[in-house]
């Protein structure tokens, strides 16, 4: 005698176990995943920005220490007031005559503070390998970078500069170099040099080249609000 075997059928009024996801449920899950992904990306982005800012502060501190050693050796900081300033954003190779390149060249012993025409064979005050450069060093250029070459040996000026963690040029300002045989120009009113990173947005309003002072509150507000400054 055959007995009826119980079985489930998923047609018409389907049992709860056979019911699929509704469109509303699928959309809800997708929204939750999207929100969680956005939150995760925000956390990662914020962590990267904090790490970049910490690195910029560390590099600015190292540059400040290098400038103090430079001043102890030569009696003053590199005087770039007469030199044209390069834009923070790297849109073309910097010229060796621009302030940021002169700043680097001074720290690697190419120039004394007040004369950017005559090269010297001074000591290097900076561990360049710990910084990003606008123009990466090759095997050949690394061997001659900051090293005296030729007969008589002379250090070569480089068309290069230091970049912050966001890929922008560090900005450096200091008083105007005096003309040969003349006393220093006494318009500089900042307590020392002005050295800073423009921060993640790449924007800044620079100080006055002659005085080193910012207009009003521009050093701490507006486009300068995220700028990171070295302390002379």
Secondary structure, DSSP 8 states (H G I E B T S, - for coil): ----------SSS--GGG----HHHHHHHHHHHHHHHHHHHHHHHHHHHHHHHHHHHHHHHHHHHHHHHHHHHHSS----TTS----SS-SS---TTSHHHHHHHHHTTS-BTTBSSS---------GGGSEESS---HHHHHHTT-EETTTTEE---S--EE-TTS-B-EEE------TTS---TT--SSS-EEEE--TT-------TTT---STTTTTSGGGTT-EE---
